[in-house]
Amino acid sequence: MAEIVVDTTAGALRGIMLPSGVRLFAGVPFAAPPTGPLRFRPPVLPDPWSDLRNATSYPPMPAQGPSALVQGTGPVIGCEDCLYLNIWMPKGDGPHPVLVWIYGGGFDSGSASPPDIGGDYLARRLGAVVVAVNYRLGALGWLYLADLGGTAWAGCSNLGLQDQTAALRWVTDNIAAFGGAPDNVTVAGESAGAFSIGALLATPAAKGLFARAILQSGSTSRIFPPTIVTRMTTDLLDALGLDDLDDLLTVDTETLINAQSRVVDSDIGQRNLPGGRSWGVVLDGTILPVDPHTAVEKGAARHVELLVGANRDEVRLFEAIQGDAFRPDDDETLMAEMARAGVVRPDELMAAYRRAAAGSDLARLRSMFLTDAIYRVPALRLAHAQVAAGGSAYLNRFSGEPYGPALGACHAADLAYVFGRLTGTPADTPENRAIADQLIQAWAEFIRDGDPGWAVYDAETAGNTRQFGGSADTITETPDARTWRQP
């Protein structure tokens, strides 16, 4: 494999040419290792280097154990020295559009390296420079210390969000050297990555660092109040047997990560609906000064073009993972959960689901409800708010079924199409290849000029949502669909 050399603001990097013709620079530091005195602190610039630095091996994944959603145990993998990014450059000199990928994983798992991302495939198909960034996970990235630690810990919140912002700033400063256009950056993510982007839309430090955003299975809705996350911090200290926040600097990684899963909810509904406990973005008043959805309504993201979507059967994956624990005890239990989510008439919503899926048991009805509550309804409300504020937003629904009808278009099913994972699987059919081509084409057109190939979302227009897969190319989504109302 041929090597390539590129100069950055911190020093020169040696990359490699992949067999596909894509050029790879892997393990590029965008911040100093967040270890020792920098643990639980905002990211700072890496030390520059004078010698040619190899960028030919993927970096370690951020330290993590099994996701709390899996409800299992396993070894701690990765390491805390994780603030690196990977770059895949397509053929040609450019300048190419830039796609910055922020991975999902419930804010406590994930990685910017293969197999989590198919950067080689994506760079070739999009004709774009693809950048994937690591960010700190679990307590290391999302613990909230400000209310307990006072001024000594001011600004030490939303560290994962600060990592993402630091990476985007690195892209602005350096991506031209890699054939990318710094004024044509799209940030894209799925699940926790998309919820992160929803917060970045209202993060002052991230303003101007990207022109467009793709949010798949995430929106501006998943934001935790400081009161809940402060209690999580107190509970984590208790679980670790610590009395002082400074003691967190010396707890070994494995002990910390094994304890962090004991202070969050493991049920997909419990952790994501109001009052739930999970790692993620905190409305801290400093790094994130305003609720992101409120900010979008007031025009804070008007300058950013949005492509927003959800999968048709998001929560079927968690229905399968949680098994019997997922099933509500009775109708009243499920309707109480609906009320918690802000549904004014849970009885009407329950009847609507039963009409839509006759004969379904309570587990499937809950799966339909949580798909709407966590993903679908917040996505269309974000699109509606962005357009109402004078910006542009395009809405889509993904309905491909790469794992068969039992899981349907479940959470993360779209990634099999985005990252080229269909090849050699039972899902490698002409129908699914066509869906992949349509989805990739929409992304390519959107990151090039902000138009994915269908109309900007309009709540009053039929066929206002593009569907990938399913029986029709377009469907109609409105903010009041299926009797949803805000109290």
N, C-alpha and C positions, 0 to 999 in steps of 0.2 A: 504494500500500500504506500503510495506517494505521500510525503509530508508537505505541509503548507505552513508558512509562518505569517502571523498577523501581529501588529503592534496594538497594545491597549494602553489605557491611561496608567496602568500599574506595571507594565512590562510586556515583553514579547512572548507569544505563545506558539507552540508547535502543535499543529493538528494533523489529521490524516485524511486521505481520500479513500472513501469506502468503495467496494466493488460496484455499487450502483452509480457512482459518479458524484454522490453527495459528499461534501466535505464536512468533517466532524471535528469540533473542538469540545472536549469533554472535561468535566471537573474544573471549570474556570471559577476562581473565587470572586464573589462580588462583595463579600464582607469578611471580616476577621473571624476566626473560630470563636463561637459564643460559649467559651469554656472558662474555667477558673473565675476570675473576677468579672468576666463578661457574661457569665451565666445569669439568666433572667434579666439581662440588660439589653437596651436597644442595639441594633447592629451598627458597627463602625467600619470604616474603610479598611480593606486588607493592607498589610504592609507591601510596598512595591518590591519588585525583584529586578536584579540587573542581568542575570543569566537567562538564557532561553529556557522557558518553562514548558515541560511536556503537558499537553492537554489531550492525551490519547486514551485515557482510561476513565471510565465512569466513576463518579464520586460515591462515597458511602451514602446510603439512605439515611434520613434523619432517625435518631433513636426512637424506637417504637416497640410495643408488644402487639398482641392481637387486638384488633379494634374492639371496643366495648360492645359494639353491635353484634359481634360474633358470639359473645357470651362464652368464650372458651379461654383456655390458658395455653401458653406457649413461651418460647424463649424470647428474650429481648434481642432485637437485631438493630443494625445500624449503629451510628454513634452521634455524639453531640457536635462534633466538628463536621457540619453538614451544609454550610452556606455556600453552595456552589451551584453553577448552572451549566447546562449543556446546549450547544449550538449546532444545528444542522443547516448547511448552506447548499442550496440547489445549484445546478449547473448555470453558468453564465455569470457575468460580472455584476449585474444589477444596475441601479439599485432595485432590490426586490422588496415587496411588502414584508412586514415582520409579524409573526404570530408568537406571542408569549403565552405558554401553557402553564396554568396553575392546576395542579392535580387535586383530585378529591380523595376521600378516605375518612370522612367523618371527623376531620380535624385531629385524629389521633393515629392515622396510618397513611402511607402513600410515599411516592418517590418521583423524582424528575427523570429517572433513568429507565431504560428498557428492563423488563417487559411492560412496565406501567405505561410507557409512552412509546409509540412507534414513530419516532422523530424522522428517521430516514424515509419511511413511506410518506409521511405527511409533507415533508419538504418537497419531495418529488411531485406529489399529486397537486399541491397548492402552488408550486412555483414560488415559494416563500422561504425566507429565513425563519426557521423554527427554533425558539428558545424555550427550554423547560427549566423551571427554577425550583430548588428545594426551599422549604421553609420549616421552621421548628413546629413540632407537633405536641399534642397533649398538654400536660402541665408546663413543659419547657417552652411552649410557644404561646399558651393562652391563659396561664395562671394570672389572676388579678391581685396585685399586691398593694395598690395605691392606698386603699382605704385602711388597711392594717399597718402599712409601713410608713405613712406620712411622707414628708418631703424627701427623705432618703431614697424612696422608691418611686418618686414622681416620674411619669413618662414610661414606667416599666409595665406597660399593659399592651395588649394586642401585639405581642412581639412577633407572632407569625405574620400579621398584617404589615408590620414595620419591615420584616424581612422581604415580603413581596414588593413593597414600595422601594426598598433599597435596590432590589434586582431590576425593577423597571427604570430606576434612575441610571443604573449601570448600562442598561440597554440604550437609553437616550444618549449617553456619553460615548458609547463604544461601537454600536451596531453598524455604523457606516463602514468601519474597517472590515466588516464581515459581509459586505455587499448588501446590507439592509438599509432601508430608508427610515431614518429616525423620526420623520414627520408622518409616517404611515405605519404605526404600530397598533395592532389589535391584540388585546389581552383576552384570552379564552380560558374557560374552565368548566368543569363538571362537578356537581354536588358541592362538597366543601370548597372546591375551587371557584365555582360559580357564586356561592354565598360570599366568599371572600371578595370577588369582584363587585358584588352588590354593595359591600362596605367601601371598597376603594372608590366607588362613584362619589362618596361623600367624605373621603379622606383628604384634607387639605394638602398634605405632603405629596399625594399622588396626582394632583391636578396638573394637567398638561403633559403627563407622561404616556398617555395613549389616546388615540383618536377614536377607536371603536372597541366594542366589547361583545363577546359571545358568552352568554350565560345559559348553560344547559343543565337542567335539574337543579336550579338554584336561582336566587333572586335577592331582593333587599330585605327579606322578611325575617331571617334567622339571626336576631340580635338579642343578647342577654343583658338584663339590667345588672348594675354593679352589686345590688343587694344579694342576688342569687349567687353570683360568682365569688363574692367575698365569703359567703357561707361555705362554698366549695373549698376555698383556700383554707379556712379554719379547719374544716374536716380533713383536708389533706395533711395539715400539720399534726392533727391528732393521730391520723393513721400512721404517720412517720414517727410519732413520739417526740416531736420538736416543740419548743416553746418560743423560739426566736426566728424571725424570717431570715436572718443572716445564716442560720444553720442550713438553709436550703442550698447554700453554695457548696457545701461539702458532702451532701448525701450522694452516695454512689448512684449511677444511672439506673442500674437494674432495680434497686430498691425503690427509687422514685417512680419508675414506670409501672412497677407491679402495684404500687399503692394508688396511682392515679385513677385506675379503673374502678376503684371502690367508692369514689365520691361522685360518680356520674350515673345517670339512668342508662340502662341497656336496652329498654324497649323503644322502638323507633318512634312511636307516638309520644310516649312520656317525655322523651328527651327533646322533642322538637316543638311541642305545643306550649302555649304560655304556662309559665311556672316550672317548666322542665329544667333539668340540669345536664349540661354537656359542655365539652370544650368548644370554643368558638369565639366569635367576635363579641366584644363587650362595648356597650355604649358608655365609654369611660369619661366623656366630656373633654378629652385632650387630644389623643390620637384620632378618635372619632367623636367630634363634638356634637353632632346632630344625628338623629335617627335617619338612616339612609333613605327609607321610603319617603319620609317627610321632606328630606333634602331634594329628592327627585321631583316631588310634587311642586316644589318651589323653584325648579329650574336649574338646580346645581349641576345636573348632568346633561343639560341641553346641548352642550358642545360635543357630546359623545354619542355616536350612532350605535344602537343596540340591536342585537339579534338574540332573542329570548325564547327558550323553549322548555318543554317537559316531555317525559315519556308517558305513553298512554297508561301503562300498568306499573308505575314506579315501585309501589310498595309490595308487589307480589314477591320480590326477592326476599324481603324481610319477613313476609308471611311464611315463606318456606324455611328460612333460617331459624325463626323463633318457634315454629311448630305449634304445639298445643298452647304454649304461653301467649301466643298472639291472639287467640280467639277470645272475644268478650264473653262474659258469663251469660248475658241476656241482652235484649233490646235496650233496656233502660241504661245499662252500663255503656253501650255504644253511644246512645243519644246524649248521655252526660258528657262523654268525650267530645261530641260535636259541639255542645254548648260551650265547653271550655275553649274551643277553637274559634268562637265568635259566631256560630250559626244561631240565628234568632229562632228559627222554627225547625228544630231537629227532627220532629215527626214528619214534616214535609220532605226533608232531605232523605230520611230513611226510606220513605215511600218511593221517592224518585230513584234511588239506587235499586230497590226491589223491582221496579218496572224495567229498569235498564238491564238487569241481570236476574231474570226470573229463575227461582230455584237455588240461588246462591246461599251458602251458609253464612253465619255471622262473621267468620274469619274473612271471607271474600268481600263482604260488605264493608268491613273495617278497612280492608286493603284499598278499596275504591275510595272510601272517605279520606284516608290519610294521603293517598296519592293526590287528591284534590287539595287538602288542607295544607300540606307541606310544600308541594311542588306546583301543581297546575294553576290553582287560583292565584297564588302570589305572583306567578310568572305573567299571567294576563293582566293583573293589576299593575305590575311594573310597566308593562308595555303601554297600558292605558294612561298611566300617570306621566310617563315620559312624553307621549304625544300631546297630551293635554297641556303640558308645560312648554310646548313649542319645539321639542326635540323630535327625533325619529326613532322608531322602534319597529322591528319586524318580529312577528310571533310565529312559532312553529310547534308542531307536535310530532314526536317520533313514534311510529307504530310498527317498526320492524320486529321480527321475532327470531333472533338468531339461535335461541335455546329451545325453541318449540313453543306450542300453545300453552303449556302448563305455566311457564314463567311469563309468557307474552312479551310485551315491550317493557321489560322490567328495568329497574334502576341500573344504569351503566350499560344497558344493551347497545346503545348507540355507539359506544366506544369501540365495539368490535368492527363497526363500519368505518369510523373515523381513522382508526389506526391500522387498518388492513389485516385484521385478525380472522377473517372469514376463510382464507385460503387453507385448504386441507381439512376443513371441518365439514360436518353434515350441513352447515348453513351456507356452504359455498355453492349457491344455486344461482341461475340466471336472474331470478326475481330479487334476491338479496344483493347481487352484484349491481343491479340497476339502482336499487335504493342507495347503495354506497356511492355510486357515481353521482346521483342527484344531490346527495348530501354534501359531498366533497365539492361539487361544482358551486353549490350555494355558498359554501364557506369561501371558496376561492374568489368568487365575484364580490362577496361582501368585504373581504379584507383588502381587495384591490381598490374598490371605489365606494363602498358603503351601501351597495344595492344587491341583495342576494337573489333577485329575480322575481319578487312578488311585491305587492303594494304594502306601504306602511300601514301598521295596524290602525283600524278604524272600527270602534265598537258598534257603529251603526250600519256597517256594510256586511252583507252576506259573503261567506267565503274569505274571511279576513285572516285566516290562519293557514299556513302551508303545512301539509301533512306528508311525512316521508314514510312510505309503507301504508298499509291499510287499504281500504276500498275506494278512497277518493283522494285527489290531490290537494283539495282544500276542505276545510271545515269552518264552522262559525263559532267563535268564542266571544262571550260578552261578560262583563264584570259580575252580572247577576245570575250567571248560569247555575242551574240546578238548585234554585232557591237560596243561594248563598247571599247573605246580607251581613254587613257589619253592624254591631249593636250601636 
